[in-house]
Amino acid sequence: MGKQNEGIVMMNKVKITVLETTFNERLAKEYGVEGLGRCPFLKEGRVFYADYAKPEGFCDEAWKAIYQFAFALAHGAGKDGGLFYHSDWIREPGVAISSCNDGIRPVVFKLETTDKPSGM
């Protein structure tokens, strides 16, 4: 896991990149309100840094969906060459791909470990 300092696990920041904003037209037509489109809050390519707390400007609902991955990576999951999440998901160590929980217009994120220390 993360570096240890006198028995305390030290956290690093996790880089969160918005990879893709998607939109399911069929579901939007059937269930969405008129004029619904892609997520208006998060744009592809935007980068955030986080540890235990939601980054400023990040969607509350998206944070709830990806928090557990950010927290695990901030604490060193996937570090030292180990693959994250049972070694059957992402082939690159220290990386997670996740999305928000909006079923009509989900946003896809890449989370990756960094060597930037957390402010804690």
Phi and psi restraints in degrees (range 20) as a CNS / XPLOR table:
assign (resid 1 and name C) (resid 2 and name N)
       (resid 2 and name CA) (resid 2 and name C) 1.0 -61.3 20.0 2
assign (resid 2 and name N) (resid 2 and name CA)
       (resid 2 and name C) (resid 3 and name N) 1.0 169.5 20.0 2
assign (resid 2 and name C) (resid 3 and name N)
       (resid 3 and name CA) (resid 3 and name C) 1.0 -62.2 20.0 2
assign (resid 3 and name N) (resid 3 and name CA)
       (resid 3 and name C) (resid 4 and name N) 1.0 147.7 20.0 2
assign (resid 3 and name C) (resid 4 and name N)
       (resid 4 and name CA) (resid 4 and name C) 1.0 -110.6 20.0 2
assign (resid 4 and name N) (resid 4 and name CA)
       (resid 4 and name C) (resid 5 and name N) 1.0 139.3 20.0 2
assign (resid 4 and name C) (resid 5 and name N)
       (resid 5 and name CA) (resid 5 and name C) 1.0 -131.7 20.0 2
assign (resid 5 and name N) (resid 5 and name CA)
       (resid 5 and name C) (resid 6 and name N) 1.0 101.2 20.0 2
assign (resid 5 and name C) (resid 6 and name N)
       (resid 6 and name CA) (resid 6 and name C) 1.0 54.9 20.0 2
assign (resid 6 and name N) (resid 6 and name CA)
       (resid 6 and name C) (resid 7 and name N) 1.0 45.1 20.0 2
assign (resid 6 and name C) (resid 7 and name N)
       (resid 7 and name CA) (resid 7 and name C) 1.0 84.0 20.0 2
assign (resid 7 and name N) (resid 7 and name CA)
       (resid 7 and name C) (resid 8 and name N) 1.0 -2.2 20.0 2
assign (resid 7 and name C) (resid 8 and name N)
       (resid 8 and name CA) (resid 8 and name C) 1.0 -101.8 20.0 2
assign (resid 8 and name N) (resid 8 and name CA)
       (resid 8 and name C) (resid 9 and name N) 1.0 129.6 20.0 2
assign (resid 8 and name C) (resid 9 and name N)
       (resid 9 and name CA) (resid 9 and name C) 1.0 -77.8 20.0 2
assign (resid 9 and name N) (resid 9 and name CA)
       (resid 9 and name C) (resid 10 and name N) 1.0 123.7 20.0 2
assign (resid 9 and name C) (resid 10 and name N)
       (resid 10 and name CA) (resid 10 and name C) 1.0 -90.2 20.0 2
assign (resid 10 and name N) (resid 10 and name CA)
       (resid 10 and name C) (resid 11 and name N) 1.0 132.3 20.0 2
assign (resid 10 and name C) (resid 11 and name N)
       (resid 11 and name CA) (resid 11 and name C) 1.0 -94.0 20.0 2
assign (resid 11 and name N) (resid 11 and name CA)
       (resid 11 and name C) (resid 12 and name N) 1.0 151.1 20.0 2
assign (resid 11 and name C) (resid 12 and name N)
       (resid 12 and name CA) (resid 12 and name C) 1.0 -115.6 20.0 2
assign (resid 12 and name N) (resid 12 and name CA)
       (resid 12 and name C) (resid 13 and name N) 1.0 159.4 20.0 2
assign (resid 12 and name C) (resid 13 and name N)
       (resid 13 and name CA) (resid 13 and name C) 1.0 -68.1 20.0 2
assign (resid 13 and name N) (resid 13 and name CA)
       (resid 13 and name C) (resid 14 and name N) 1.0 151.5 20.0 2
assign (resid 13 and name C) (resid 14 and name N)
       (resid 14 and name CA) (resid 14 and name C) 1.0 -111.8 20.0 2
assign (resid 14 and name N) (resid 14 and name CA)
       (resid 14 and name C) (resid 15 and name N) 1.0 131.7 20.0 2
assign (resid 14 and name C) (resid 15 and name N)
       (resid 15 and name CA) (resid 15 and name C) 1.0 -86.5 20.0 2
assign (resid 15 and name N) (resid 15 and name CA)
       (resid 15 and name C) (resid 16 and name N) 1.0 126.2 20.0 2
assign (resid 15 and name C) (resid 16 and name N)
       (resid 16 and name CA) (resid 16 and name C) 1.0 -117.0 20.0 2
assign (resid 16 and name N) (resid 16 and name CA)
       (resid 16 and name C) (resid 17 and name N) 1.0 117.8 20.0 2
assign (resid 16 and name C) (resid 17 and name N)
       (resid 17 and name CA) (resid 17 and name C) 1.0 -112.7 20.0 2
assign (resid 17 and name N) (resid 17 and name CA)
       (resid 17 and name C) (resid 18 and name N) 1.0 132.3 20.0 2
assign (resid 17 and name C) (resid 18 and name N)
       (resid 18 and name CA) (resid 18 and name C) 1.0 -76.8 20.0 2
assign (resid 18 and name N) (resid 18 and name CA)
       (resid 18 and name C) (resid 19 and name N) 1.0 109.5 20.0 2
assign (resid 18 and name C) (resid 19 and name N)
       (resid 19 and name CA) (resid 19 and name C) 1.0 -81.9 20.0 2
assign (resid 19 and name N) (resid 19 and name CA)
       (resid 19 and name C) (resid 20 and name N) 1.0 -40.4 20.0 2
assign (resid 19 and name C) (resid 20 and name N)
       (resid 20 and name CA) (resid 20 and name C) 1.0 -159.0 20.0 2
assign (resid 20 and name N) (resid 20 and name CA)
       (resid 20 and name C) (resid 21 and name N) 1.0 139.2 20.0 2
assign (resid 20 and name C) (resid 21 and name N)
       (resid 21 and name CA) (resid 21 and name C) 1.0 -109.5 20.0 2
assign (resid 21 and name N) (resid 21 and name CA)
       (resid 21 and name C) (resid 22 and name N) 1.0 127.9 20.0 2
assign (resid 21 and name C) (resid 22 and name N)
       (resid 22 and name CA) (resid 22 and name C) 1.0 -116.0 20.0 2
assign (resid 22 and name N) (resid 22 and name CA)
       (resid 22 and name C) (resid 23 and name N) 1.0 166.9 20.0 2
assign (resid 22 and name C) (resid 23 and name N)
       (resid 23 and name CA) (resid 23 and name C) 1.0 -153.0 20.0 2
assign (resid 23 and name N) (resid 23 and name CA)
       (resid 23 and name C) (resid 24 and name N) 1.0 121.6 20.0 2
assign (resid 23 and name C) (resid 24 and name N)
       (resid 24 and name CA) (resid 24 and name C) 1.0 -95.6 20.0 2
assign (resid 24 and name N) (resid 24 and name CA)
       (resid 24 and name C) (resid 25 and name N) 1.0 99.7 20.0 2
assign (resid 24 and name C) (resid 25 and name N)
       (resid 25 and name CA) (resid 25 and name C) 1.0 -61.5 20.0 2
assign (resid 25 and name N) (resid 25 and name CA)
       (resid 25 and name C) (resid 26 and name N) 1.0 -38.2 20.0 2
assign (resid 25 and name C) (resid 26 and name N)
       (resid 26 and name CA) (resid 26 and name C) 1.0 -62.8 20.0 2
assign (resid 26 and name N) (resid 26 and name CA)
       (resid 26 and name C) (resid 27 and name N) 1.0 -48.2 20.0 2
assign (resid 26 and name C) (resid 27 and name N)
       (resid 27 and name CA) (resid 27 and name C) 1.0 -67.7 20.0 2
assign (resid 27 and name N) (resid 27 and name CA)
       (resid 27 and name C) (resid 28 and name N) 1.0 -37.8 20.0 2
assign (resid 27 and name C) (resid 28 and name N)
       (resid 28 and name CA) (resid 28 and name C) 1.0 -62.7 20.0 2
assign (resid 28 and name N) (resid 28 and name CA)
       (resid 28 and name C) (resid 29 and name N) 1.0 -41.6 20.0 2
assign (resid 28 and name C) (resid 29 and name N)
       (resid 29 and name CA) (resid 29 and name C) 1.0 -64.9 20.0 2
assign (resid 29 and name N) (resid 29 and name CA)
       (resid 29 and name C) (resid 30 and name N) 1.0 -38.9 20.0 2
assign (resid 29 and name C) (resid 30 and name N)
       (resid 30 and name CA) (resid 30 and name C) 1.0 -78.5 20.0 2
assign (resid 30 and name N) (resid 30 and name CA)
       (resid 30 and name C) (resid 31 and name N) 1.0 -37.7 20.0 2
assign (resid 30 and name C) (resid 31 and name N)
       (resid 31 and name CA) (resid 31 and name C) 1.0 -122.4 20.0 2
assign (resid 31 and name N) (resid 31 and name CA)
       (resid 31 and name C) (resid 32 and name N) 1.0 -22.3 20.0 2
assign (resid 31 and name C) (resid 32 and name N)
       (resid 32 and name CA) (resid 32 and name C) 1.0 -80.1 20.0 2
assign (resid 32 and name N) (resid 32 and name CA)
       (resid 32 and name C) (resid 33 and name N) 1.0 160.6 20.0 2
assign (resid 32 and name C) (resid 33 and name N)
       (resid 33 and name CA) (resid 33 and name C) 1.0 -74.7 20.0 2
assign (resid 33 and name N) (resid 33 and name CA)
       (resid 33 and name C) (resid 34 and name N) 1.0 158.4 20.0 2
assign (resid 33 and name C) (resid 34 and name N)
       (resid 34 and name CA) (resid 34 and name C) 1.0 -57.3 20.0 2
assign (resid 34 and name N) (resid 34 and name CA)
       (resid 34 and name C) (resid 35 and name N) 1.0 133.6 20.0 2
assign (resid 34 and name C) (resid 35 and name N)
       (resid 35 and name CA) (resid 35 and name C) 1.0 85.9 20.0 2
assign (resid 35 and name N) (resid 35 and name CA)
       (resid 35 and name C) (resid 36 and name N) 1.0 2.1 20.0 2
assign (resid 35 and name C) (resid 36 and name N)
       (resid 36 and name CA) (resid 36 and name C) 1.0 -64.3 20.0 2
assign (resid 36 and name N) (resid 36 and name CA)
       (resid 36 and name C) (resid 37 and name N) 1.0 136.8 20.0 2
assign (resid 36 and name C) (resid 37 and name N)
       (resid 37 and name CA) (resid 37 and name C) 1.0 -139.2 20.0 2
assign (resid 37 and name N) (resid 37 and name CA)
       (resid 37 and name C) (resid 38 and name N) 1.0 -161.2 20.0 2
assign (resid 37 and name C) (resid 38 and name N)
       (resid 38 and name CA) (resid 38 and name C) 1.0 -60.0 20.0 2
assign (resid 38 and name N) (resid 38 and name CA)
       (resid 38 and name C) (resid 39 and name N) 1.0 163.3 20.0 2
assign (resid 38 and name C) (resid 39 and name N)
       (resid 39 and name CA) (resid 39 and name C) 1.0 -52.3 20.0 2
assign (resid 39 and name N) (resid 39 and name CA)
       (resid 39 and name C) (resid 40 and name N) 1.0 126.0 20.0 2
assign (resid 39 and name C) (resid 40 and name N)
       (resid 40 and name CA) (resid 40 and name C) 1.0 -84.5 20.0 2
assign (resid 40 and name N) (resid 40 and name CA)
       (resid 40 and name C) (resid 41 and name N) 1.0 -6.0 20.0 2
assign (resid 40 and name C) (resid 41 and name N)
       (resid 41 and name CA) (resid 41 and name C) 1.0 -99.1 20.0 2
assign (resid 41 and name N) (resid 41 and name CA)
       (resid 41 and name C) (resid 42 and name N) 1.0 -39.8 20.0 2
assign (resid 41 and name C) (resid 42 and name N)
       (resid 42 and name CA) (resid 42 and name C) 1.0 -113.3 20.0 2
assign (resid 42 and name N) (resid 42 and name CA)
       (resid 42 and name C) (resid 43 and name N) 1.0 130.1 20.0 2
assign (resid 42 and name C) (resid 43 and name N)
       (resid 43 and name CA) (resid 43 and name C) 1.0 -110.4 20.0 2
assign (resid 43 and name N) (resid 43 and name CA)
       (resid 43 and name C) (resid 44 and name N) 1.0 143.3 20.0 2
assign (resid 43 and name C) (resid 44 and name N)
       (resid 44 and name CA) (resid 44 and name C) 1.0 -55.3 20.0 2
assign (resid 44 and name N) (resid 44 and name CA)
       (resid 44 and name C) (resid 45 and name N) 1.0 136.6 20.0 2
assign (resid 44 and name C) (resid 45 and name N)
       (resid 45 and name CA) (resid 45 and name C) 1.0 92.2 20.0 2
assign (resid 45 and name N) (resid 45 and name CA)
       (resid 45 and name C) (resid 46 and name N) 1.0 -14.8 20.0 2
assign (resid 45 and name C) (resid 46 and name N)
       (resid 46 and name CA) (resid 46 and name C) 1.0 -67.1 20.0 2
assign (resid 46 and name N) (resid 46 and name CA)
       (resid 46 and name C) (resid 47 and name N) 1.0 142.7 20.0 2
assign (resid 46 and name C) (resid 47 and name N)
       (resid 47 and name CA) (resid 47 and name C) 1.0 -121.9 20.0 2
assign (resid 47 and name N) (resid 47 and name CA)
       (resid 47 and name C) (resid 48 and name N) 1.0 138.2 20.0 2
assign (resid 47 and name C) (resid 48 and name N)
       (resid 48 and name CA) (resid 48 and name C) 1.0 -128.3 20.0 2
assign (resid 48 and name N) (resid 48 and name CA)
       (resid 48 and name C) (resid 49 and name N) 1.0 157.4 20.0 2
assign (resid 48 and name C) (resid 49 and name N)
       (resid 49 and name CA) (resid 49 and name C) 1.0 -123.6 20.0 2
assign (resid 49 and name N) (resid 49 and name CA)
       (resid 49 and name C) (resid 50 and name N) 1.0 135.6 20.0 2
assign (resid 49 and name C) (resid 50 and name N)
       (resid 50 and name CA) (resid 50 and name C) 1.0 -145.0 20.0 2
assign (resid 50 and name N) (resid 50 and name CA)
       (resid 50 and name C) (resid 51 and name N) 1.0 165.0 20.0 2
assign (resid 50 and name C) (resid 51 and name N)
       (resid 51 and name CA) (resid 51 and name C) 1.0 -135.8 20.0 2
assign (resid 51 and name N) (resid 51 and name CA)
       (resid 51 and name C) (resid 52 and name N) 1.0 -96.8 20.0 2
assign (resid 51 and name C) (resid 52 and name N)
       (resid 52 and name CA) (resid 52 and name C) 1.0 -94.2 20.0 2
assign (resid 52 and name N) (resid 52 and name CA)
       (resid 52 and name C) (resid 53 and name N) 1.0 -15.9 20.0 2
assign (resid 52 and name C) (resid 53 and name N)
       (resid 53 and name CA) (resid 53 and name C) 1.0 -112.8 20.0 2
assign (resid 53 and name N) (resid 53 and name CA)
       (resid 53 and name C) (resid 54 and name N) 1.0 148.4 20.0 2
assign (resid 53 and name C) (resid 54 and name N)
       (resid 54 and name CA) (resid 54 and name C) 1.0 -62.9 20.0 2
assign (resid 54 and name N) (resid 54 and name CA)
       (resid 54 and name C) (resid 55 and name N) 1.0 130.7 20.0 2
assign (resid 54 and name C) (resid 55 and name N)
       (resid 55 and name CA) (resid 55 and name C) 1.0 -67.8 20.0 2
assign (resid 55 and name N) (resid 55 and name CA)
       (resid 55 and name C) (resid 56 and name N) 1.0 148.6 20.0 2
assign (resid 55 and name C) (resid 56 and name N)
       (resid 56 and name CA) (resid 56 and name C) 1.0 -59.7 20.0 2
assign (resid 56 and name N) (resid 56 and name CA)
       (resid 56 and name C) (resid 57 and name N) 1.0 134.6 20.0 2
assign (resid 56 and name C) (resid 57 and name N)
       (resid 57 and name CA) (resid 57 and name C) 1.0 85.2 20.0 2
assign (resid 57 and name N) (resid 57 and name CA)
       (resid 57 and name C) (resid 58 and name N) 1.0 0.9 20.0 2
assign (resid 57 and name C) (resid 58 and name N)
       (resid 58 and name CA) (resid 58 and name C) 1.0 -92.1 20.0 2
assign (resid 58 and name N) (resid 58 and name CA)
       (resid 58 and name C) (resid 59 and name N) 1.0 140.6 20.0 2
assign (resid 58 and name C) (resid 59 and name N)
       (resid 59 and name CA) (resid 59 and name C) 1.0 -61.8 20.0 2
assign (resid 59 and name N) (resid 59 and name CA)
       (resid 59 and name C) (resid 60 and name N) 1.0 131.4 20.0 2
assign (resid 59 and name C) (resid 60 and name N)
       (resid 60 and name CA) (resid 60 and name C) 1.0 -57.9 20.0 2
assign (resid 60 and name N) (resid 60 and name CA)
       (resid 60 and name C) (resid 61 and name N) 1.0 -46.4 20.0 2
assign (resid 60 and name C) (resid 61 and name N)
       (resid 61 and name CA) (resid 61 and name C) 1.0 -68.0 20.0 2
assign (resid 61 and name N) (resid 61 and name CA)
       (resid 61 and name C) (resid 62 and name N) 1.0 -38.3 20.0 2
assign (resid 61 and name C) (resid 62 and name N)
       (resid 62 and name CA) (resid 62 and name C) 1.0 -64.6 20.0 2
assign (resid 62 and name N) (resid 62 and name CA)
       (resid 62 and name C) (resid 63 and name N) 1.0 -40.2 20.0 2
assign (resid 62 and name C) (resid 63 and name N)
       (resid 63 and name CA) (resid 63 and name C) 1.0 -61.7 20.0 2
assign (resid 63 and name N) (resid 63 and name CA)
       (resid 63 and name C) (resid 64 and name N) 1.0 -42.1 20.0 2
assign (resid 63 and name C) (resid 64 and name N)
       (resid 64 and name CA) (resid 64 and name C) 1.0 -59.4 20.0 2
assign (resid 64 and name N) (resid 64 and name CA)
       (resid 64 and name C) (resid 65 and name N) 1.0 -34.1 20.0 2
assign (resid 64 and name C) (resid 65 and name N)
       (resid 65 and name CA) (resid 65 and name C) 1.0 -77.4 20.0 2
assign (resid 65 and name N) (resid 65 and name CA)
       (resid 65 and name C) (resid 66 and name N) 1.0 -30.4 20.0 2
assign (resid 65 and name C) (resid 66 and name N)
       (resid 66 and name CA) (resid 66 and name C) 1.0 -110.9 20.0 2
assign (resid 66 and name N) (resid 66 and name CA)
       (resid 66 and name C) (resid 67 and name N) 1.0 -4.8 20.0 2
assign (resid 66 and name C) (resid 67 and name N)
       (resid 67 and name CA) (resid 67 and name C) 1.0 -51.6 20.0 2
assign (resid 67 and name N) (resid 67 and name CA)
       (resid 67 and name C) (resid 68 and name N) 1.0 -45.8 20.0 2
assign (resid 67 and name C) (resid 68 and name N)
       (resid 68 and name CA) (resid 68 and name C) 1.0 -62.0 20.0 2
assign (resid 68 and name N) (resid 68 and name CA)
       (resid 68 and name C) (resid 69 and name N) 1.0 -32.5 20.0 2
assign (resid 68 and name C) (resid 69 and name N)
       (resid 69 and name CA) (resid 69 and name C) 1.0 -72.3 20.0 2
assign (resid 69 and name N) (resid 69 and name CA)
       (resid 69 and name C) (resid 70 and name N) 1.0 -43.2 20.0 2
assign (resid 69 and name C) (resid 70 and name N)
       (resid 70 and name CA) (resid 70 and name C) 1.0 -61.1 20.0 2
assign (resid 70 and name N) (resid 70 and name CA)
       (resid 70 and name C) (resid 71 and name N) 1.0 -44.2 20.0 2
assign (resid 70 and name C) (resid 71 and name N)
       (resid 71 and name CA) (resid 71 and name C) 1.0 -62.6 20.0 2
assign (resid 71 and name N) (resid 71 and name CA)
       (resid 71 and name C) (resid 72 and name N) 1.0 -45.8 20.0 2
assign (resid 71 and name C) (resid 72 and name N)
       (resid 72 and name CA) (resid 72 and name C) 1.0 -63.4 20.0 2
assign (resid 72 and name N) (resid 72 and name CA)
       (resid 72 and name C) (resid 73 and name N) 1.0 -45.4 20.0 2
assign (resid 72 and name C) (resid 73 and name N)
       (resid 73 and name CA) (resid 73 and name C) 1.0 -66.6 20.0 2
assign (resid 73 and name N) (resid 73 and name CA)
       (resid 73 and name C) (resid 74 and name N) 1.0 -37.6 20.0 2
assign (resid 73 and name C) (resid 74 and name N)
       (resid 74 and name CA) (resid 74 and name C) 1.0 -62.3 20.0 2
assign (resid 74 and name N) (resid 74 and name CA)
       (resid 74 and name C) (resid 75 and name N) 1.0 -28.8 20.0 2
assign (resid 74 and name C) (resid 75 and name N)
       (resid 75 and name CA) (resid 75 and name C) 1.0 -93.0 20.0 2
assign (resid 75 and name N) (resid 75 and name CA)
       (resid 75 and name C) (resid 76 and name N) 1.0 8.0 20.0 2
assign (resid 75 and name C) (resid 76 and name N)
       (resid 76 and name CA) (resid 76 and name C) 1.0 103.1 20.0 2
assign (resid 76 and name N) (resid 76 and name CA)
       (resid 76 and name C) (resid 77 and name N) 1.0 4.9 20.0 2
assign (resid 76 and name C) (resid 77 and name N)
       (resid 77 and name CA) (resid 77 and name C) 1.0 -58.6 20.0 2
assign (resid 77 and name N) (resid 77 and name CA)
       (resid 77 and name C) (resid 78 and name N) 1.0 132.3 20.0 2
assign (resid 77 and name C) (resid 78 and name N)
       (resid 78 and name CA) (resid 78 and name C) 1.0 85.9 20.0 2
assign (resid 78 and name N) (resid 78 and name CA)
       (resid 78 and name C) (resid 79 and name N) 1.0 -7.9 20.0 2
assign (resid 78 and name C) (resid 79 and name N)
       (resid 79 and name CA) (resid 79 and name C) 1.0 -71.6 20.0 2
assign (resid 79 and name N) (resid 79 and name CA)
       (resid 79 and name C) (resid 80 and name N) 1.0 168.6 20.0 2
assign (resid 79 and name C) (resid 80 and name N)
       (resid 80 and name CA) (resid 80 and name C) 1.0 60.7 20.0 2
assign (resid 80 and name N) (resid 80 and name CA)
       (resid 80 and name C) (resid 81 and name N) 1.0 29.4 20.0 2
assign (resid 80 and name C) (resid 81 and name N)
       (resid 81 and name CA) (resid 81 and name C) 1.0 81.9 20.0 2
assign (resid 81 and name N) (resid 81 and name CA)
       (resid 81 and name C) (resid 82 and name N) 1.0 -4.8 20.0 2
assign (resid 81 and name C) (resid 82 and name N)
       (resid 82 and name CA) (resid 82 and name C) 1.0 -76.6 20.0 2
assign (resid 82 and name N) (resid 82 and name CA)
       (resid 82 and name C) (resid 83 and name N) 1.0 143.0 20.0 2
assign (resid 82 and name C) (resid 83 and name N)
       (resid 83 and name CA) (resid 83 and name C) 1.0 -83.1 20.0 2
assign (resid 83 and name N) (resid 83 and name CA)
       (resid 83 and name C) (resid 84 and name N) 1.0 148.2 20.0 2
assign (resid 83 and name C) (resid 84 and name N)
       (resid 84 and name CA) (resid 84 and name C) 1.0 -85.6 20.0 2
assign (resid 84 and name N) (resid 84 and name CA)
       (resid 84 and name C) (resid 85 and name N) 1.0 142.7 20.0 2
assign (resid 84 and name C) (resid 85 and name N)
       (resid 85 and name CA) (resid 85 and name C) 1.0 64.2 20.0 2
assign (resid 85 and name N) (resid 85 and name CA)
       (resid 85 and name C) (resid 86 and name N) 1.0 67.2 20.0 2
assign (resid 85 and name C) (resid 86 and name N)
       (resid 86 and name CA) (resid 86 and name C) 1.0 64.4 20.0 2
assign (resid 86 and name N) (resid 86 and name CA)
       (resid 86 and name C) (resid 87 and name N) 1.0 14.5 20.0 2
assign (resid 86 and name C) (resid 87 and name N)
       (resid 87 and name CA) (resid 87 and name C) 1.0 59.1 20.0 2
assign (resid 87 and name N) (resid 87 and name CA)
       (resid 87 and name C) (resid 88 and name N) 1.0 21.6 20.0 2
assign (resid 87 and name C) (resid 88 and name N)
       (resid 88 and name CA) (resid 88 and name C) 1.0 -127.3 20.0 2
assign (resid 88 and name N) (resid 88 and name CA)
       (resid 88 and name C) (resid 89 and name N) 1.0 27.6 20.0 2
assign (resid 88 and name C) (resid 89 and name N)
       (resid 89 and name CA) (resid 89 and name C) 1.0 -131.2 20.0 2
assign (resid 89 and name N) (resid 89 and name CA)
       (resid 89 and name C) (resid 90 and name N) 1.0 -66.9 20.0 2
assign (resid 89 and name C) (resid 90 and name N)
       (resid 90 and name CA) (resid 90 and name C) 1.0 -114.4 20.0 2
assign (resid 90 and name N) (resid 90 and name CA)
       (resid 90 and name C) (resid 91 and name N) 1.0 131.0 20.0 2
assign (resid 90 and name C) (resid 91 and name N)
       (resid 91 and name CA) (resid 91 and name C) 1.0 -81.0 20.0 2
assign (resid 91 and name N) (resid 91 and name CA)
       (resid 91 and name C) (resid 92 and name N) 1.0 -14.2 20.0 2
assign (resid 91 and name C) (resid 92 and name N)
       (resid 92 and name CA) (resid 92 and name C) 1.0 -95.5 20.0 2
assign (resid 92 and name N) (resid 92 and name CA)
       (resid 92 and name C) (resid 93 and name N) 1.0 121.7 20.0 2
assign (resid 92 and name C) (resid 93 and name N)
       (resid 93 and name CA) (resid 93 and name C) 1.0 -59.3 20.0 2
assign (resid 93 and name N) (resid 93 and name CA)
       (resid 93 and name C) (resid 94 and name N) 1.0 143.4 20.0 2
assign (resid 93 and name C) (resid 94 and name N)
       (resid 94 and name CA) (resid 94 and name C) 1.0 74.2 20.0 2
assign (resid 94 and name N) (resid 94 and name CA)
       (resid 94 and name C) (resid 95 and name N) 1.0 19.5 20.0 2
assign (resid 94 and name C) (resid 95 and name N)
       (resid 95 and name CA) (resid 95 and name C) 1.0 -129.7 20.0 2
assign (resid 95 and name N) (resid 95 and name CA)
       (resid 95 and name C) (resid 96 and name N) 1.0 142.8 20.0 2
assign (resid 95 and name C) (resid 96 and name N)
       (resid 96 and name CA) (resid 96 and name C) 1.0 -134.8 20.0 2
assign (resid 96 and name N) (resid 96 and name CA)
       (resid 96 and name C) (resid 97 and name N) 1.0 143.1 20.0 2
assign (resid 96 and name C) (resid 97 and name N)
       (resid 97 and name CA) (resid 97 and name C) 1.0 -114.9 20.0 2
assign (resid 97 and name N) (resid 97 and name CA)
       (resid 97 and name C) (resid 98 and name N) 1.0 125.1 20.0 2
assign (resid 97 and name C) (resid 98 and name N)
       (resid 98 and name CA) (resid 98 and name C) 1.0 -145.6 20.0 2
assign (resid 98 and name N) (resid 98 and name CA)
       (resid 98 and name C) (resid 99 and name N) 1.0 173.4 20.0 2
assign (resid 98 and name C) (resid 99 and name N)
       (resid 99 and name CA) (resid 99 and name C) 1.0 -141.2 20.0 2
assign (resid 99 and name N) (resid 99 and name CA)
       (resid 99 and name C) (resid 100 and name N) 1.0 164.6 20.0 2
assign (resid 99 and name C) (resid 100 and name N)
       (resid 100 and name CA) (resid 100 and name C) 1.0 -74.6 20.0 2
assign (resid 100 and name N) (resid 100 and name CA)
       (resid 100 and name C) (resid 101 and name N) 1.0 174.6 20.0 2
assign (resid 100 and name C) (resid 101 and name N)
       (resid 101 and name CA) (resid 101 and name C) 1.0 -99.2 20.0 2
assign (resid 101 and name N) (resid 101 and name CA)
       (resid 101 and name C) (resid 102 and name N) 1.0 18.7 20.0 2
assign (resid 101 and name C) (resid 102 and name N)
       (resid 102 and name CA) (resid 102 and name C) 1.0 -78.0 20.0 2
assign (resid 102 and name N) (resid 102 and name CA)
       (resid 102 and name C) (resid 103 and name N) 1.0 113.4 20.0 2
assign (resid 102 and name C) (resid 103 and name N)
       (resid 103 and name CA) (resid 103 and name C) 1.0 -73.3 20.0 2
assign (resid 103 and name N) (resid 103 and name CA)
       (resid 103 and name C) (resid 104 and name N) 1.0 -16.6 20.0 2
assign (resid 103 and name C) (resid 104 and name N)
       (resid 104 and name CA) (resid 104 and name C) 1.0 -99.3 20.0 2
assign (resid 104 and name N) (resid 104 and name CA)
       (resid 104 and name C) (resid 105 and name N) 1.0 -35.4 20.0 2
assign (resid 104 and name C) (resid 105 and name N)
       (resid 105 and name CA) (resid 105 and name C) 1.0 -137.6 20.0 2
assign (resid 105 and name N) (resid 105 and name CA)
       (resid 105 and name C) (resid 106 and name N) 1.0 60.2 20.0 2
assign (resid 105 and name C) (resid 106 and name N)
       (resid 106 and name CA) (resid 106 and name C) 1.0 -66.9 20.0 2
assign (resid 106 and name N) (resid 106 and name CA)
       (resid 106 and name C) (resid 107 and name N) 1.0 148.5 20.0 2
assign (resid 106 and name C) (resid 107 and name N)
       (resid 107 and name CA) (resid 107 and name C) 1.0 -109.0 20.0 2
assign (resid 107 and name N) (resid 107 and name CA)
       (resid 107 and name C) (resid 108 and name N) 1.0 134.4 20.0 2
assign (resid 107 and name C) (resid 108 and name N)
       (resid 108 and name CA) (resid 108 and name C) 1.0 -104.9 20.0 2
assign (resid 108 and name N) (resid 108 and name CA)
       (resid 108 and name C) (resid 109 and name N) 1.0 135.0 20.0 2
assign (resid 108 and name C) (resid 109 and name N)
       (resid 109 and name CA) (resid 109 and name C) 1.0 -122.0 20.0 2
assign (resid 109 and name N) (resid 109 and name CA)
       (resid 109 and name C) (resid 110 and name N) 1.0 148.4 20.0 2
assign (resid 109 and name C) (resid 110 and name N)
       (resid 110 and name CA) (resid 110 and name C) 1.0 -108.9 20.0 2
assign (resid 110 and name N) (resid 110 and name CA)
       (resid 110 and name C) (resid 111 and name N) 1.0 123.8 20.0 2
assign (resid 110 and name C) (resid 111 and name N)
       (resid 111 and name CA) (resid 111 and name C) 1.0 -110.4 20.0 2
assign (resid 111 and name N) (resid 111 and name CA)
       (resid 111 and name C) (resid 112 and name N) 1.0 134.3 20.0 2
assign (resid 111 and name C) (resid 112 and name N)
       (resid 112 and name CA) (resid 112 and name C) 1.0 -144.9 20.0 2
assign (resid 112 and name N) (resid 112 and name CA)
       (resid 112 and name C) (resid 113 and name N) 1.0 145.2 20.0 2
assign (resid 112 and name C) (resid 113 and name N)
       (resid 113 and name CA) (resid 113 and name C) 1.0 -66.4 20.0 2
assign (resid 113 and name N) (resid 113 and name CA)
       (resid 113 and name C) (resid 114 and name N) 1.0 153.7 20.0 2
assign (resid 113 and name C) (resid 114 and name N)
       (resid 114 and name CA) (resid 114 and name C) 1.0 -133.8 20.0 2
assign (resid 114 and name N) (resid 114 and name CA)
       (resid 114 and name C) (resid 115 and name N) 1.0 175.3 20.0 2
assign (resid 114 and name C) (resid 115 and name N)
       (resid 115 and name CA) (resid 115 and name C) 1.0 -101.3 20.0 2
assign (resid 115 and name N) (resid 115 and name CA)
       (resid 115 and name C) (resid 116 and name N) 1.0 10.0 20.0 2
assign (resid 115 and name C) (resid 116 and name N)
       (resid 116 and name CA) (resid 116 and name C) 1.0 -78.8 20.0 2
assign (resid 116 and name N) (resid 116 and name CA)
       (resid 116 and name C) (resid 117 and name N) 1.0 119.1 20.0 2
assign (resid 116 and name C) (resid 117 and name N)
       (resid 117 and name CA) (resid 117 and name C) 1.0 -64.9 20.0 2
assign (resid 117 and name N) (resid 117 and name CA)
       (resid 117 and name C) (resid 118 and name N) 1.0 145.7 20.0 2
assign (resid 117 and name C) (resid 118 and name N)
       (resid 118 and name CA) (resid 118 and name C) 1.0 -68.9 20.0 2
assign (resid 118 and name N) (resid 118 and name CA)
       (resid 118 and name C) (resid 119 and name N) 1.0 156.6 20.0 2
assign (resid 118 and name C) (resid 119 and name N)
       (resid 119 and name CA) (resid 119 and name C) 1.0 -77.1 20.0 2
assign (resid 119 and name N) (resid 119 and name CA)
       (resid 119 and name C) (resid 120 and name N) 1.0 1.7 20.0 2
